[in-house]
């Protein structure tokens, strides 16, 4: 192992220890940048990190069947997700599932998502005491769970179920990250922890119970996604894989987006006031609807900038299905590629002098920059829930901006934890500040 590779491995281990779990994001970003956006990692096996946007476009879009969802990372991910729409290999089964699911995620069909997100946010936010710390990341997970269960599965969810499911995301995602990244260092792979295995078992019980309730109700043409999948003849195991995929990938990632958005606004009171003014002007105190979201231009630019600065999944994976040449490197079949949007979003060719700047996203990005903006991936395996996630986040933020005049961040280090998604280690402590009655009335009038 060269000195440079030894130093990289040392940084990766040090980051992991400091975060209390695998936290490879910054170490990988430094390593990738130092090697021109593509490099083989100094671990046993064949692992490559890729952050050059043009090469990522080849992996995700133009490379076709040369790249797929294979390799050690997907062996780990399938232990949790099974063969859901996120992890399944390309083929007839994946194509069928994607076609069945696509209509549920089309923008024109998201009125129910916006209505449920607004109602759930008001219910949770009304319970937040003014000027007292709130663990916002946990709150956002609970809001997103309510949205997912009501809209996608035609099922309301009790407070007890929400608490159970919200608590599962950390051991599940931490267990997956631990196995993926420690498995790179250990040639024999990383064993699954007992906490991780118990979390998966609990998650399975909750999901199978939801499937059983939905089958018992019948009326599978009511329009919810689970009913559509049942009517299409999927087995309980197939349904389980799709449900777990959508729930886990959906609620944790959207909660991460909202957490980082709130943190960035907490240190930019002028920008927060600008967004509040836009919401007041466009909504006038009304509950937001799907039709309102397109008029929240500053909020949308901010959301896009947050996704760019801090993609919820800073790293995701592909595998080589055959021998390929990428960026002048010969990469054998069955190699694992770490697709690295976090680093691509800072690529100096596409984003010179990168700094967080929502004004860059006020207009549609030019094609070459779109290739360097990958918060939801790209190509035919782009995240199926991208539009739903953004509609949910915009709605939640609009309601928060209506409810609170501002929020602040308690003093302390902003230490991040990586566990497939990437979020503040303290659970995003925020201190919301409410307006008085007179101020609220004036704000509602715009």
C-alpha positions as CSV (number, residue, x, y, z in Angstrom):
1,X,0.0,0.0,0.0
2,X,1.4,3.4,-0.9
3,X,1.9,6.2,1.6
4,X,-1.0,8.2,0.0
5,X,-3.3,5.2,0.2
6,X,-2.3,4.5,3.8
7,X,-3.1,8.1,4.7
8,X,-6.5,7.8,3.0
9,X,-7.3,4.6,4.9
10,X,-6.2,6.3,8.2
11,X,-8.5,9.3,7.5
12,X,-11.4,6.9,6.8
13,X,-10.9,5.0,10.0
14,X,-10.5,8.3,12.0
15,X,-13.7,9.7,10.5
16,X,-15.5,6.5,11.4
17,X,-14.3,6.7,15.0
18,X,-15.2,10.3,15.4
19,X,-18.7,9.8,14.1
20,X,-19.4,6.7,16.1
21,X,-19.9,4.8,12.8
22,X,-18.7,4.7,9.2
23,X,-18.3,8.3,7.9
24,X,-16.3,8.1,4.7
25,X,-17.7,11.1,2.9
26,X,-15.0,13.7,3.4
27,X,-12.2,11.2,3.1
28,X,-13.5,9.9,-0.1
29,X,-14.1,13.4,-1.5
30,X,-10.5,14.3,-0.8
31,X,-9.2,11.1,-2.3
32,X,-11.4,11.4,-5.5
33,X,-10.5,15.0,-6.0
34,X,-6.8,14.2,-5.7
35,X,-7.1,11.5,-8.4
36,X,-9.0,13.4,-11.0
37,X,-12.5,12.2,-10.2
38,X,-11.8,8.4,-10.6
39,X,-9.6,6.1,-8.6
40,X,-9.3,2.6,-7.3
41,X,-9.7,2.4,-3.6
42,X,-6.9,0.9,-1.5
43,X,-8.9,-2.0,-0.2
44,X,-9.1,-5.7,-0.9
45,X,-11.3,-6.5,-3.9
46,X,-12.1,-4.1,-6.7
47,X,-13.6,-0.9,-5.5
48,X,-13.6,2.4,-7.5
49,X,-14.8,5.8,-6.5
50,X,-16.1,8.0,-9.4
51,X,-17.0,11.7,-9.0
52,X,-16.1,13.1,-12.5
53,X,-19.6,14.2,-13.9
54,X,-18.8,13.1,-17.4
55,X,-17.8,9.7,-16.2
56,X,-20.8,9.4,-14.0
57,X,-23.0,10.2,-17.0
58,X,-21.4,7.2,-18.7
59,X,-22.0,5.0,-15.7
60,X,-25.6,6.0,-15.1
61,X,-26.9,7.0,-18.5
62,X,-25.0,6.2,-21.6
63,X,-23.1,3.0,-20.5
64,X,-26.2,0.8,-20.9
65,X,-25.9,-2.8,-19.8
66,X,-22.2,-2.4,-18.9
67,X,-23.2,-1.1,-15.5
68,X,-25.8,-2.5,-13.1
69,X,-26.8,-3.2,-9.6
70,X,-24.3,-5.9,-8.7
71,X,-21.3,-6.3,-6.4
72,X,-20.7,-6.6,-2.7
73,X,-22.6,-3.4,-1.8
74,X,-25.8,-4.8,-3.4
75,X,-25.3,-8.1,-1.6
76,X,-25.6,-6.1,1.6
77,X,-28.4,-3.9,0.5
78,X,-30.5,-6.8,-0.7
79,X,-30.4,-8.3,2.9
80,X,-32.6,-5.3,3.8
81,X,-34.4,-4.3,0.7
82,X,-34.7,-7.6,-1.0
83,X,-35.4,-7.2,-4.7
84,X,-37.3,-3.9,-4.5
85,X,-37.4,-1.3,-7.2
86,X,-34.2,0.2,-5.8
87,X,-32.0,-2.9,-5.6
88,X,-33.4,-5.2,-8.3
89,X,-31.2,-6.0,-11.3
90,X,-32.4,-4.7,-14.7
91,X,-34.8,-7.1,-16.3
92,X,-38.5,-7.9,-16.8
93,X,-39.3,-8.1,-13.0
94,X,-37.8,-4.6,-12.4
95,X,-39.4,-3.2,-15.5
96,X,-42.9,-4.5,-14.5
97,X,-42.6,-3.1,-11.0
98,X,-41.4,0.3,-12.2
99,X,-44.2,0.6,-14.7
100,X,-46.8,-0.3,-12.0
101,X,-45.4,2.3,-9.7
102,X,-44.7,5.2,-12.0
103,X,-48.2,6.6,-12.0
104,X,-48.3,6.9,-8.2
105,X,-45.2,9.2,-8.3
106,X,-46.2,11.4,-11.3
107,X,-46.5,15.1,-10.3
108,X,-50.1,15.4,-11.4
109,X,-51.1,12.6,-8.9
110,X,-49.5,14.2,-5.8
111,X,-52.4,16.3,-4.5
112,X,-52.9,13.7,-1.7
113,X,-49.2,13.9,-0.8
114,X,-49.3,17.6,-0.4
115,X,-52.5,17.5,1.6
116,X,-51.2,14.8,4.0
117,X,-47.8,16.5,4.3
118,X,-49.4,19.8,5.3
119,X,-51.8,18.2,7.8
120,X,-49.1,16.1,9.4
121,X,-46.7,19.1,9.6
122,X,-49.3,21.3,11.3
123,X,-50.1,18.5,13.8
124,X,-46.5,18.0,14.7
125,X,-45.4,21.6,14.7
126,X,-48.4,22.8,16.8
127,X,-46.9,20.6,19.6
128,X,-43.4,22.3,19.4
129,X,-43.0,24.7,22.3
130,X,-41.6,28.1,21.2
131,X,-38.0,28.8,22.2
132,X,-37.4,25.2,23.2
133,X,-35.1,22.7,21.4
134,X,-36.8,20.2,19.0
135,X,-35.1,17.1,17.5
136,X,-36.2,18.1,14.0
137,X,-34.7,15.1,12.2
138,X,-36.9,12.8,14.3
139,X,-39.9,15.0,13.8
140,X,-39.4,15.1,10.0
141,X,-39.1,11.3,9.9
142,X,-42.5,11.0,11.6
143,X,-44.1,13.4,9.2
144,X,-42.8,11.6,6.2
145,X,-44.0,8.2,7.6
146,X,-47.5,9.6,7.9
147,X,-47.4,10.7,4.3
148,X,-46.0,7.5,3.0
149,X,-48.4,5.2,4.8
150,X,-51.5,7.2,4.0
151,X,-50.8,8.0,0.4
152,X,-48.8,5.0,-0.9
153,X,-50.4,2.2,1.2
154,X,-53.9,3.5,1.8
155,X,-53.3,3.1,5.5
156,X,-53.3,5.5,8.4
157,X,-50.5,4.9,10.9
158,X,-50.8,5.1,14.7
159,X,-48.4,7.2,16.8
160,X,-47.1,3.9,18.3
161,X,-46.3,2.6,14.8
162,X,-44.7,5.9,13.8
163,X,-42.5,5.8,16.8
164,X,-41.5,2.2,16.1
165,X,-40.7,2.7,12.5
166,X,-38.9,6.1,13.0
167,X,-36.6,4.4,15.6
168,X,-35.7,1.6,13.1
169,X,-34.0,3.8,10.5
170,X,-30.9,4.4,12.5
171,X,-30.0,0.8,13.3
172,X,-31.0,-0.3,9.8
173,X,-29.0,2.3,7.8
174,X,-26.1,2.2,10.3
175,X,-26.0,-1.6,9.9
176,X,-26.0,-1.4,6.1
177,X,-23.3,1.2,6.1
178,X,-21.2,-0.7,8.5
179,X,-21.4,-3.8,6.4
180,X,-20.7,-2.1,3.1
181,X,-17.7,0.0,4.2
182,X,-16.1,-2.2,6.8
183,X,-16.7,-5.0,4.3
184,X,-14.3,-3.2,1.9
185,X,-11.5,-3.2,4.5
186,X,-12.1,-6.8,5.7
187,X,-11.6,-9.3,2.9
188,X,-14.0,-11.7,4.5
189,X,-16.7,-9.0,4.8
190,X,-18.3,-7.5,7.8
191,X,-20.6,-9.6,10.0
192,X,-24.1,-8.3,10.6
193,X,-24.6,-6.9,14.0
194,X,-27.3,-8.1,16.3
195,X,-29.0,-4.7,16.6
196,X,-29.2,-4.5,12.8
197,X,-30.7,-8.0,12.5
198,X,-33.3,-7.3,15.2
199,X,-34.2,-4.0,13.5
200,X,-34.8,-5.8,10.2
201,X,-36.9,-8.4,12.0
202,X,-39.0,-5.7,13.6
203,X,-39.4,-3.9,10.3
204,X,-40.5,-7.1,8.6
205,X,-43.2,-7.6,11.2
206,X,-44.6,-4.1,10.7
207,X,-44.5,-4.3,6.9
208,X,-46.1,-7.8,6.7
209,X,-48.8,-6.6,9.1
210,X,-49.6,-3.6,6.8
211,X,-49.8,-6.0,3.8
212,X,-52.1,-8.3,5.7
213,X,-54.4,-5.4,6.7
214,X,-54.5,-4.1,3.1
215,X,-55.3,-7.5,1.7
216,X,-58.1,-8.0,4.3
217,X,-59.8,-4.7,3.3
218,X,-60.0,-5.7,-0.4
219,X,-61.0,-3.0,-2.9
220,X,-57.6,-3.0,-4.5
221,X,-58.6,-0.5,-7.1
222,X,-58.8,2.4,-4.6
223,X,-55.8,4.0,-6.1
224,X,-53.2,3.6,-3.4
225,X,-50.0,1.9,-4.5
226,X,-50.1,-1.1,-2.3
227,X,-53.6,-1.9,-3.7
228,X,-52.3,-1.6,-7.2
229,X,-49.4,-4.0,-6.5
230,X,-51.8,-6.5,-4.8
231,X,-54.1,-6.3,-7.8
232,X,-51.2,-7.0,-10.1
233,X,-50.6,-10.4,-8.4
234,X,-47.4,-9.7,-6.4
235,X,-46.7,-12.2,-3.6
236,X,-46.3,-11.1,0.0
237,X,-42.5,-11.4,-0.3
238,X,-42.5,-9.2,-3.5
239,X,-44.8,-6.7,-1.8
240,X,-42.6,-6.7,1.3
241,X,-39.5,-5.8,-0.8
242,X,-41.3,-2.9,-2.6
243,X,-42.8,-1.5,0.7
244,X,-39.6,-1.6,2.6
245,X,-37.7,0.0,-0.3
246,X,-40.2,2.9,-0.5
247,X,-40.6,3.4,3.2
248,X,-36.9,3.3,4.1
249,X,-35.5,5.2,1.1
250,X,-38.3,7.7,1.3
251,X,-38.8,8.9,4.8
252,X,-35.2,9.1,5.9
253,X,-33.9,10.9,2.9
254,X,-36.6,13.5,2.9
255,X,-36.1,14.1,6.6
256,X,-32.4,14.6,5.8
257,X,-33.2,17.2,3.2
258,X,-35.5,19.1,5.5
259,X,-33.0,18.9,8.4
260,X,-30.2,20.4,6.3
261,X,-32.6,23.1,4.9
262,X,-33.5,24.2,8.4
263,X,-29.9,24.2,9.6
264,X,-28.8,26.4,6.7
265,X,-31.7,28.8,7.2
266,X,-31.0,29.0,10.9
267,X,-27.7,30.9,10.2
268,X,-29.2,33.0,7.4
269,X,-32.1,35.0,9.0
270,X,-32.3,37.4,6.0
271,X,-32.9,34.5,3.6
272,X,-35.4,32.9,6.0
273,X,-37.4,36.2,6.0
274,X,-37.3,36.3,2.2
275,X,-38.8,32.8,2.0
276,X,-41.4,33.7,4.6
277,X,-42.4,36.7,2.6
278,X,-42.8,34.5,-0.6
279,X,-45.0,32.0,1.3
280,X,-47.1,34.8,2.7
281,X,-47.5,36.5,-0.7
282,X,-48.4,33.3,-2.5
283,X,-50.5,31.5,0.1
284,X,-51.9,34.4,2.3
285,X,-52.2,32.0,5.2
286,X,-53.8,29.2,3.3
287,X,-52.7,25.6,3.6
288,X,-50.5,24.9,0.6
289,X,-51.8,22.8,-2.3
290,X,-50.0,21.1,-5.2
291,X,-50.9,24.0,-7.4
292,X,-49.2,26.4,-5.1
293,X,-45.8,24.8,-5.1
294,X,-44.9,25.9,-8.6
295,X,-45.2,29.5,-7.4
296,X,-42.8,29.2,-4.5
297,X,-39.8,30.0,-6.7
298,X,-37.4,31.1,-4.0
299,X,-38.2,28.1,-1.9
300,X,-37.7,25.8,-4.8
301,X,-34.3,27.3,-5.6
302,X,-33.3,27.0,-1.9
303,X,-34.5,23.3,-1.8
304,X,-32.5,22.5,-5.0
305,X,-29.4,24.2,-3.6
306,X,-29.7,22.2,-0.4
307,X,-30.0,19.0,-2.4
308,X,-26.9,20.0,-4.3
309,X,-24.9,21.0,-1.3
310,X,-25.9,18.0,0.8
311,X,-27.5,15.2,-1.2
312,X,-29.3,12.8,1.2
313,X,-27.4,9.9,-0.3
314,X,-23.9,11.3,-0.8
315,X,-22.7,8.0,-2.2
316,X,-24.5,5.2,-4.0
317,X,-23.4,2.2,-5.9
318,X,-23.2,0.5,-9.3
319,X,-21.3,-2.5,-10.5
320,X,-19.6,-3.5,-13.7
321,X,-21.4,-6.2,-15.6
322,X,-18.4,-6.8,-17.9
323,X,-14.9,-5.5,-18.4
324,X,-15.0,-1.7,-19.1
325,X,-12.7,1.2,-19.8
326,X,-13.7,4.3,-17.9
327,X,-11.7,7.5,-17.9
328,X,-8.7,5.6,-19.3
329,X,-8.8,3.0,-16.5
330,X,-9.4,-0.7,-17.3
331,X,-12.0,-1.9,-14.8
332,X,-12.8,-5.7,-14.6
333,X,-16.2,-7.2,-14.5
334,X,-17.8,-7.5,-11.0
335,X,-16.0,-4.4,-9.7
336,X,-17.9,-2.0,-7.4
337,X,-18.3,1.6,-8.3
338,X,-19.0,4.2,-5.7
339,X,-21.0,6.9,-7.4
340,X,-20.3,10.1,-5.6
341,X,-22.8,12.9,-6.1
342,X,-21.4,14.9,-3.1
343,X,-18.1,15.3,-4.8
344,X,-19.5,15.7,-8.3
345,X,-21.5,18.6,-7.0
346,X,-18.2,20.3,-6.2
347,X,-16.5,19.5,-9.4
348,X,-14.3,22.5,-10.3
349,X,-15.0,22.3,-14.0
350,X,-18.8,22.5,-13.6
351,X,-18.9,24.4,-10.3
352,X,-15.9,26.7,-10.2
353,X,-15.4,28.3,-6.8
354,X,-18.2,26.2,-5.3
355,X,-20.1,27.7,-2.4
356,X,-23.6,27.3,-1.2
357,X,-25.7,29.7,-3.4
358,X,-29.4,29.2,-4.1
359,X,-29.3,31.9,-6.8
360,X,-27.5,29.4,-9.0
361,X,-30.6,27.3,-9.1
362,X,-33.1,30.1,-9.8
363,X,-33.2,29.1,-13.4
364,X,-33.1,25.8,-15.2
365,X,-29.6,24.4,-15.3
366,X,-27.7,24.1,-18.5
367,X,-27.3,20.5,-19.8
368,X,-23.6,20.3,-18.8
369,X,-24.4,21.4,-15.3
370,X,-27.3,19.0,-15.0
371,X,-24.8,16.2,-15.5
372,X,-23.1,17.5,-12.4
373,X,-26.3,17.7,-10.3
374,X,-27.3,14.2,-9.2
375,X,-29.1,14.3,-5.9
376,X,-31.6,11.6,-7.2
377,X,-29.2,9.9,-9.6
378,X,-29.7,9.9,-13.4
379,X,-30.8,7.6,-16.2
380,X,-33.5,5.0,-16.1
381,X,-32.7,4.0,-12.5
382,X,-33.1,7.6,-11.3
383,X,-35.0,7.7,-8.0
384,X,-38.7,6.9,-8.6
385,X,-39.7,9.1,-5.7
386,X,-37.8,12.3,-6.6
387,X,-40.8,14.4,-7.5
388,X,-42.8,13.2,-4.4
389,X,-39.9,13.9,-2.1
390,X,-39.5,17.4,-3.4
391,X,-43.3,18.1,-3.2
392,X,-43.3,16.8,0.4
393,X,-40.3,18.9,1.4
394,X,-41.7,22.1,-0.2
395,X,-45.0,21.6,1.6
396,X,-43.4,20.9,5.0
397,X,-41.2,23.9,4.7
398,X,-44.1,26.2,3.6
399,X,-46.0,25.2,6.7
400,X,-43.0,25.7,8.9
401,X,-42.5,29.2,7.4
402,X,-46.1,30.0,8.1
403,X,-45.9,28.7,11.7
404,X,-42.6,30.1,13.0
405,X,-41.0,33.6,12.5
406,X,-37.5,32.0,12.7
407,X,-35.5,29.2,14.3
408,X,-32.1,29.1,15.7
409,X,-29.4,26.4,16.4
410,X,-28.1,25.7,19.9
411,X,-24.3,26.2,20.2
412,X,-22.2,23.2,19.5
413,X,-20.3,21.4,16.8
414,X,-22.2,20.4,13.6
415,X,-20.9,16.8,13.5
416,X,-22.3,14.7,10.8
417,X,-23.2,11.0,10.9
418,X,-23.1,8.9,7.7
419,X,-25.3,5.8,7.6
420,X,-26.2,5.6,3.9
421,X,-28.0,8.9,4.3
422,X,-26.0,11.7,6.0
423,X,-27.4,13.8,8.8
424,X,-26.4,15.9,11.9
425,X,-25.3,13.6,14.7
426,X,-27.4,15.4,17.3
427,X,-30.7,14.8,15.4
428,X,-30.8,18.4,14.1
429,X,-31.6,20.3,17.3
430,X,-33.5,23.5,16.4
431,X,-35.1,26.1,18.6
432,X,-38.3,27.4,16.8
433,X,-39.6,30.9,17.6
434,X,-43.3,31.6,17.2
435,X,-45.0,34.9,16.3
436,X,-47.5,36.6,18.6
437,X,-51.2,36.7,17.6
438,X,-50.9,40.2,16.0
439,X,-47.9,39.3,14.0
440,X,-49.5,36.1,12.8
441,X,-52.6,38.0,11.6
442,X,-50.4,40.5,9.7
443,X,-48.3,37.8,8.2
444,X,-51.4,35.9,7.0
445,X,-52.6,39.0,5.2
446,X,-49.2,39.1,3.4
